[in-house]
Amino acid sequence: MSMSTNAVSKLCLMTGNANPELAAKIAKHIGVEIFDTFVGRFNNGESQVMIKDSIRAKDIFIVQPTSQPVNDNLMDLLIMADACKRASAHSITAVVPYYAYARQDRKTRGREPISAKLVANLMVAAGMNRVLTVDLHAGQIQGFFDIPVDHLKAAPVLANYFKGRNFGDDLVVVSPDLGGVTRARELADYLKAPIAIIEKRRPRPGEAEVMSIIGEVNGKVALMIDDIVDTAGSLCEGAKALKKLGAKQVIAACTHAVLSKNAVEKINNSDIEQLVITDTIALPPEKQSPKITVLSMAEAIGDVILNIQSHRSVSVLFK
């Protein structure tokens, strides 16, 4: 995919400290250099941003998932945007593959914040003109913004990987809860496989208890699909239930690998044979495991950036 010389000269790709490896892959795919920008800390812990050269009239793309440490990475993104706005950038696009606070998208009880909306407000106030993100936990978060939001799905990337595994008619795609049925159906359509649904309840936040499974899993390769793997409790309990009901193999696929606390240890000791994730969140050495396979979203994100910069349709890339 090519761009005009003028469009290339105006494109400026920056990265914060959250996932510079992903930014480097995106830069390589679209054929640009990462702009020289310093993102660090003052002695008192405040974010410090220094843009080395002029960005006047440039179209800025800031690659910065708001992963752990969430608040530091979010603040760095906001301050980078403010620096670009004050340096007379033509436009600022936040490339946020993982959107933090997305699970706080509505009030479920009294006196709760809607933090996902607050983060959207902060991004717009900081000077963002556009947001590019991957697999929002709740699709309606797009409506929290009064600027364009390009919502890229990881399903095609995951599907291409699993098509190469040649599971044939043995595959069933499993949603780990009732809320994830649409996501499971989307992947199942790519793979031409049936779906099953795990019905569960959450006695406490971060804990899951499997109640029943809707669908046929006996003798099947069960592929659980979710957008986020955090403590891995839901996936591990789901895998145990699937095995009890006769699944011959359990695999999991998740876009965003938060993997907090002892999640990797849980996965290593679980019935999950393989966990396939993407690189929307950087996977540090201490969280790597022989069971974990990482797929890159760099080419998909890079193609969207090229289309945005060339004023071409983005939606065609989402089909």
C-alpha positions as CSV (number, residue, x, y, z in Angstrom):
1,M,0.0,0.0,0.0
2,S,1.6,3.2,-1.1
3,M,1.2,6.9,-0.3
4,S,2.0,10.1,-2.2
5,T,5.3,11.7,-1.4
6,N,3.5,14.7,0.2
7,A,1.5,12.4,2.5
8,V,4.6,10.5,3.6
9,S,6.4,13.8,4.3
10,K,3.5,14.9,6.6
11,L,3.2,11.6,8.5
12,C,5.0,11.5,11.8
13,L,5.0,8.4,13.9
14,M,5.8,8.7,17.6
15,T,5.8,6.3,20.5
16,G,5.6,6.5,24.2
17,N,7.2,3.9,26.6
18,A,4.2,1.5,26.7
19,N,5.0,-0.6,23.6
20,P,8.0,0.7,21.5
21,E,8.4,-2.8,20.0
22,L,4.9,-2.6,18.4
23,A,5.6,1.0,17.2
24,A,8.9,-0.2,15.6
25,K,7.0,-3.0,13.7
26,I,4.4,-0.5,12.5
27,A,7.1,1.9,11.4
28,K,8.8,-0.8,9.4
29,H,5.5,-1.9,7.8
30,I,4.5,1.6,6.6
31,G,8.1,2.6,5.7
32,V,8.7,5.5,8.1
33,E,11.2,6.2,10.9
34,I,9.9,6.7,14.5
35,F,10.2,10.4,15.3
36,D,12.8,11.3,17.9
37,T,10.9,12.1,21.1
38,F,11.9,11.8,24.7
39,V,9.4,10.5,27.2
40,G,10.6,10.2,30.7
41,R,10.1,11.4,34.3
42,F,11.1,14.4,36.3
43,N,12.6,13.7,39.7
44,N,9.2,14.1,41.4
45,G,7.7,11.5,39.1
46,E,5.8,13.9,36.7
47,S,5.9,13.0,33.0
48,Q,8.4,14.7,30.9
49,V,8.1,15.0,27.1
50,M,10.5,16.6,24.7
51,I,10.0,16.6,20.9
52,K,13.4,17.0,19.3
53,D,12.5,18.7,15.9
54,S,9.8,20.7,14.3
55,I,6.4,19.0,13.8
56,R,4.6,22.1,12.4
57,A,1.8,21.1,10.0
58,K,2.6,17.3,10.5
59,D,0.1,14.6,10.9
60,I,1.0,12.9,14.2
61,F,0.3,9.3,15.1
62,I,1.2,8.5,18.8
63,V,1.5,4.7,19.5
64,Q,0.7,4.3,23.2
65,P,-1.4,1.5,24.6
66,T,-2.6,2.4,28.1
67,S,-1.4,-0.8,29.7
68,Q,0.4,-1.3,33.0
69,P,1.4,1.0,34.6
70,V,-1.9,2.3,33.4
71,N,-2.0,5.8,34.8
72,D,1.6,6.6,33.9
73,N,1.1,5.5,30.3
74,L,-2.2,7.3,30.0
75,M,-0.7,10.5,31.4
76,D,2.3,10.2,29.0
77,L,-0.1,9.9,26.0
78,L,-2.1,13.0,27.1
79,I,1.1,15.1,27.6
80,M,2.5,14.0,24.3
81,A,-0.7,15.1,22.6
82,D,-0.6,18.4,24.4
83,A,3.0,19.0,23.3
84,C,2.1,18.2,19.7
85,K,-0.9,20.5,19.8
86,R,1.2,23.4,21.2
87,A,3.9,22.7,18.5
88,S,1.3,23.4,15.8
89,A,0.8,19.8,14.5
90,H,-1.8,19.6,11.8
91,S,-3.5,16.6,13.3
92,I,-3.0,14.2,16.2
93,T,-4.2,10.5,16.1
94,A,-3.9,8.5,19.3
95,V,-3.0,4.9,18.3
96,V,-4.2,3.1,21.5
97,P,-4.3,-0.6,20.8
98,Y,-5.3,-1.3,24.4
99,Y,-7.8,1.2,25.8
100,A,-7.6,1.2,29.6
101,Y,-10.7,1.6,31.9
102,A,-12.9,0.1,29.1
103,R,-14.4,-2.3,31.6
104,Q,-15.8,0.7,33.5
105,D,-18.2,1.7,30.7
106,R,-21.5,2.0,32.7
107,K,-22.8,2.3,36.2
108,T,-23.7,-1.2,37.6
109,R,-24.5,0.2,41.1
110,G,-24.9,3.5,42.8
111,R,-22.1,6.1,43.1
112,E,-19.8,4.4,40.5
113,P,-17.8,6.4,37.9
114,I,-18.0,5.8,34.2
115,S,-14.2,5.9,33.8
116,A,-14.1,4.9,30.1
117,K,-16.0,8.1,29.3
118,L,-13.7,10.2,31.5
119,V,-10.7,8.9,29.6
120,A,-12.4,9.8,26.3
121,N,-12.9,13.3,27.6
122,L,-9.3,13.6,28.6
123,M,-8.1,12.5,25.2
124,V,-10.2,15.0,23.4
125,A,-9.2,17.8,25.8
126,A,-5.5,16.9,25.3
127,G,-5.9,17.6,21.6
128,M,-6.6,14.3,19.9
129,N,-8.3,14.6,16.5
130,R,-8.8,10.8,16.1
131,V,-8.4,7.6,18.0
132,L,-7.3,4.2,16.6
133,T,-7.9,1.3,18.9
134,V,-8.2,-2.5,18.9
135,D,-11.0,-4.7,20.3
136,L,-12.7,-2.3,22.7
137,H,-14.2,-4.2,25.7
138,A,-17.5,-2.5,25.0
139,G,-18.1,-1.2,21.4
140,Q,-20.3,1.6,22.7
141,I,-17.2,3.4,24.0
142,Q,-16.8,4.7,20.4
143,G,-19.9,6.8,21.2
144,F,-18.1,8.4,24.2
145,F,-15.9,10.4,21.7
146,D,-16.9,13.4,19.6
147,I,-14.1,12.7,17.3
148,P,-13.6,9.8,14.8
149,V,-12.8,6.4,16.4
150,D,-11.4,3.6,14.2
151,H,-12.2,0.3,15.9
152,L,-9.9,-2.4,14.5
153,K,-10.8,-6.1,15.2
154,A,-8.2,-8.8,16.0
155,A,-10.4,-11.6,14.7
156,P,-9.0,-11.7,11.2
157,V,-5.4,-12.0,12.5
158,L,-6.4,-14.7,15.0
159,A,-8.5,-16.5,12.3
160,N,-5.6,-16.6,9.9
161,Y,-3.4,-18.2,12.5
162,F,-6.0,-20.9,13.4
163,K,-6.8,-21.6,9.8
164,G,-3.2,-22.9,9.5
165,R,-3.8,-25.4,12.3
166,N,-6.1,-27.5,10.2
167,F,-8.6,-28.5,12.9
168,G,-11.2,-29.5,10.4
169,D,-14.7,-30.3,11.7
170,D,-13.3,-30.8,15.2
171,L,-13.2,-27.1,16.1
172,V,-15.8,-25.3,18.3
173,V,-15.4,-21.7,19.2
174,V,-16.4,-21.0,22.8
175,S,-17.5,-17.7,24.4
176,P,-16.4,-17.6,28.1
177,D,-19.5,-15.7,29.0
178,L,-22.9,-14.6,27.6
179,G,-21.5,-11.1,26.9
180,G,-18.8,-12.4,24.5
181,V,-21.2,-14.3,22.1
182,T,-20.9,-11.7,19.3
183,R,-17.1,-11.9,19.5
184,A,-17.2,-15.7,19.4
185,R,-19.6,-15.7,16.5
186,E,-17.4,-13.3,14.5
187,L,-14.3,-15.6,14.9
188,A,-16.5,-18.7,14.3
189,D,-17.7,-17.2,11.0
190,Y,-14.1,-16.8,9.8
191,L,-13.3,-20.3,10.8
192,K,-16.6,-21.8,9.6
193,A,-17.1,-23.5,13.0
194,P,-20.0,-23.8,15.5
195,I,-20.0,-22.0,18.8
196,A,-20.6,-22.9,22.4
197,I,-21.3,-20.6,25.4
198,I,-20.1,-20.8,29.0
199,E,-22.7,-19.5,31.4
200,K,-21.0,-18.2,34.5
201,R,-21.5,-15.8,37.4
202,R,-19.1,-13.5,39.3
203,P,-19.5,-13.8,43.0
204,R,-16.8,-11.1,43.4
205,P,-14.9,-8.9,40.9
206,G,-12.0,-10.8,39.3
207,E,-13.6,-14.2,40.2
208,A,-15.7,-16.4,38.0
209,E,-17.8,-19.5,38.6
210,V,-19.0,-21.7,35.7
211,M,-22.6,-22.6,35.9
212,S,-23.3,-24.5,32.7
213,I,-22.2,-24.8,29.0
214,I,-24.6,-24.3,26.1
215,G,-23.5,-26.2,23.0
216,E,-21.7,-29.4,22.0
217,V,-18.0,-29.7,23.1
218,N,-17.6,-33.5,23.6
219,G,-14.7,-34.8,21.4
220,K,-14.1,-31.3,20.1
221,V,-11.1,-28.9,20.0
222,A,-12.5,-26.0,22.1
223,L,-11.2,-22.6,21.2
224,M,-12.1,-20.0,23.9
225,I,-12.1,-16.4,22.7
226,D,-12.1,-13.3,24.8
227,D,-10.9,-9.7,24.4
228,I,-8.9,-9.5,27.7
229,V,-7.0,-12.0,29.8
230,D,-6.4,-10.4,33.1
231,T,-6.2,-12.7,36.1
232,A,-7.0,-15.7,33.8
233,G,-9.5,-17.0,36.3
234,S,-12.4,-17.2,33.7
235,L,-10.2,-18.9,31.1
236,C,-8.8,-21.5,33.5
237,E,-12.2,-22.3,35.1
238,G,-13.7,-22.5,31.6
239,A,-11.0,-24.9,30.4
240,K,-11.6,-27.2,33.4
241,A,-15.4,-27.3,32.7
242,L,-14.8,-27.9,29.0
243,K,-12.5,-30.8,29.8
244,K,-15.0,-32.3,32.2
245,L,-17.6,-32.2,29.4
246,G,-15.3,-34.2,27.0
247,A,-13.4,-31.6,25.0
248,K,-10.3,-33.3,23.7
249,Q,-8.2,-30.1,23.6
250,V,-8.7,-26.6,25.0
251,I,-7.0,-23.6,23.4
252,A,-7.6,-19.9,24.3
253,A,-7.2,-16.7,22.2
254,C,-7.3,-13.2,23.7
255,T,-6.4,-9.9,22.1
256,H,-5.1,-8.0,25.2
257,A,-2.8,-9.9,27.6
258,V,-3.0,-7.9,30.8
259,L,-1.9,-11.1,32.8
260,S,-2.0,-9.5,36.2
261,K,-0.8,-11.1,39.5
262,N,-0.1,-14.9,39.0
263,A,-2.1,-15.3,35.8
264,V,0.8,-16.9,33.8
265,E,1.3,-19.4,36.6
266,K,-2.4,-20.2,36.5
267,I,-2.3,-20.8,32.8
268,N,0.8,-23.0,33.0
269,N,-1.0,-25.2,35.6
270,S,-4.4,-25.2,33.7
271,D,-6.0,-27.4,31.1
272,I,-5.3,-24.8,28.5
273,E,-2.8,-26.2,26.0
274,Q,-2.0,-22.9,24.3
275,L,-2.9,-19.3,24.8
276,V,-2.7,-17.1,21.7
277,I,-2.5,-13.4,22.3
278,T,-1.6,-10.3,20.3
279,D,1.0,-7.6,20.9
280,T,-1.4,-4.8,21.7
281,I,0.2,-5.0,25.2
282,A,4.0,-5.7,25.4
283,L,4.7,-9.1,27.0
284,P,7.7,-8.7,29.4
285,P,10.2,-11.6,29.8
286,E,8.8,-12.6,33.2
287,K,5.3,-13.2,31.6
288,Q,6.5,-15.3,28.7
289,S,5.7,-19.0,28.7
290,P,6.0,-22.0,26.3
291,K,2.1,-22.0,26.4
292,I,1.8,-18.4,25.1
293,T,2.0,-17.5,21.4
294,V,2.1,-13.8,20.4
295,L,0.7,-12.6,17.1
296,S,1.4,-9.1,15.9
297,M,-1.2,-6.4,15.1
298,A,1.4,-4.2,13.5
299,E,0.5,-4.8,9.8
300,A,-3.2,-4.3,10.5
301,I,-2.6,-1.1,12.5
302,G,-0.1,0.1,9.9
303,D,-2.6,-0.4,7.0
304,V,-5.2,1.7,8.9
305,I,-2.7,4.5,9.5
306,L,-1.8,4.5,5.7
307,N,-5.5,4.7,4.8
308,I,-6.1,7.5,7.3
309,Q,-3.1,9.4,6.0
310,S,-4.1,8.9,2.4
311,H,-7.8,9.9,3.1
312,R,-9.0,6.5,1.9
313,S,-11.7,4.4,3.4
314,V,-10.7,2.6,6.7
315,S,-13.9,0.5,6.9
316,V,-12.8,-1.7,4.0
317,L,-9.9,-2.9,6.1
318,F,-12.3,-4.1,8.8
319,K,-14.2,-6.5,6.6
